[in-house]
Structure formats: C-alpha cells, structure tokens
Amino acid sequence: MWTVIVFVTASLLQCAAGQVSPANTTSFCLDTRGTFCVQAAPTADPAVYRVSLQSSYTGWVGVGFGSSRMSGNAPTYIAWNNGNSVVVSLRRTSSKNTPTFLNAVTAQKDASSASGGISASFDVPAATLGLGKGSLNCMYGMSNRGPSTASSASSNFPEHSKYGSFVLNFGGQTGGSTSNNAITTAAGPGQSISSYCFDSQNSFCAVALRDTSTNVITFTLYSSAAGWISIGTGSSMSGSTMFVGWKNGANVLVSQWKGSGHNVSPTTSGTVLTTVANPAIVTIPSTAAIAFSFTVPVSSNLISTTSSSNFIFGILKLELIK
C-alpha cells in the first residue's frame, strides 16, 4: 500500500487547439469555479502589458503585483462593477489597512464575464510585472460586498472575504537577469505552452508544451524537494491518471499510476508516457532537486486541446529508501 502524503489541486494548464501562446504570457486560476483568475499578456507596445482579471465574486476583486503580503508596498489593482461598466482603481499597499488610492485606470468590461461576476481588462506598465526576473510574487483578494460609491475609483471598499498569494512565471524574457526560479517558456512555431508553480520555492512546478507537428504534449516537472513528485489528471485522486517520478542514483524513474480513492496502483496496460530529455526551451533552476520530462500523445485525451484541463499534483519531501 502506498500512502499519498500530499495531493492538492493545481492551477489550470492550458493547451488551446490551433493556438500559439505568445512568449511571456502567463496566467493563474485559483480553482475551476472562476473564483479568481488573472492573465498577463504582452501588447504591441513592449512597455505595456494587458491584464485580464475575472472573479465570480460580485463586490470587488483585486490583484497586487510584486508582493505576497499587504505590507509589501505593492501596486494593487481593484476592480468592481458600476452598472454596465467596470471601475479599476490603482492602489498602493503599505499595511493591512485599505490600500492607498493612486489613480483611476481605464478598463474594459469583458463581455464573456459570468453573470453577476466581475471581469475587466486593463493595461499596466511592463515594469510593474518585473519582466526579466522570471517569476513574480502576487496576491489577490475579493468580496461580495461592493464599494461605498461604485462610480468613484477612489471609493472606500469593505474588507476582503477571501484572499491569498500566488506566483506568476514569465518566460523568454530578453534583457535583465533571470532568477533561479525562472521558467523559460518561449513557444516556437506550431507550439503552445503553459506553466504553473505552486510557490516561489519551486516546491512543485510543471510546464506543458504541445507540438502540433508531432501531436504530442511534453510535460516537464521539477521540484526543490527530494523524494518523489507527480502530476495527475482531474481534480481528485479517484480515477486520475498519474505520472510519478523519483531519483534512482543519477537517473529519474517515471511511471504511470491509476488513482482509486486515496490509493494508487501501477498501470500494467495502456501506458501512454514516453520519457524524454528536458526540452531546451525549459530552464530548470539550480534549486531543483529533481526534474524530468515525458510525453503523452494528444490522442490519449488526457489533456484537452480545446479548453483548460484540471490537474492534481503531489510531492514527498523525504528521500525514498532505496
């Protein structure tokens, strides 16, 4: 019997059909229910990024860049609905109090927004996202209670009812230095790519690269934790197809497993993985204790090529007994 120590739902990895993700586009979703999602994408102006923010909460939603704490003096964008339009307010955090108002930001309400939720797109200086540093600590917050004066960007608004932190990873930067936890993800022709890191310590990171010329998807996993790391399809262990890797001397063994409740068993037939060398476009940080890559065919239907896909991941921070 193999006891799983940690398995939690990861953010969405996306490989859209027929699309090539622009270099340096990154996104994060808290869950599959649309509680909080953010995407940052380059524009025609290299000094400007377009941020898309969406939440199922109805009062306000906010994202802060460059810090995982309210005391981090971070530029923070707060959005709320004002009738058929959306208001975006640029604030600066300095404590656990309401962030200080700086100025209103021109924004567009996304027509694809779920009824009753908040969805906005607005431009931010590329420097705000720390491009060239690889990854960026961020924070989020939201509430179902709206501001006191919805028409005013400087309005007071109630305390968050949900909040947290996450990491955005930018790849393929030019100029500047690259931090140890950077993921280089500049997709080539016929490729689409997505990446996810659980935290800034690289406890678990995954990159998914789809190549339309070979019809395979390459997964690269790495972790700063010694032991084993894994990724599985779906949002729970039950019925999940899991791929687990651990070090065996100088090599890494990768195997396919099937989840059933909180137990797993090795797949004896129908294995779809093929272990491969780590792709050149993915930079493995020096802090990684384990890293490996494997491919699965698109025809396996383990990852959608028309929409986002859910995954779970697991890590064991203790070295396996050999």
Secondary structure, DSSP 8 states (H G I E B T S, - for coil): -------EE---EE--TT----TT-EEEES-TT-S-EEEEEE-SSTTEEEEEEEES-SSEEEEEES-SSGGG--EEEEEEEETTEEEEEEEE--SSS--EEEEEE-EEE-TT--TTSEEEEEEEEGGGGTTTSSEEEEEEEEESS--SSTT-TT------SEEEEEEEE--S--SS---TT-------TTEEEEEEESSTT-SSEEEEEEETTTTEEEEEEEESSSSEEEEEESSSSTT-EEEEEEEETTEEEEEEEEEETTEEEE--S----EEE---TTS---TT-SEEEEEEEEGGG-SS-SSSEE-EEEEEE-S----
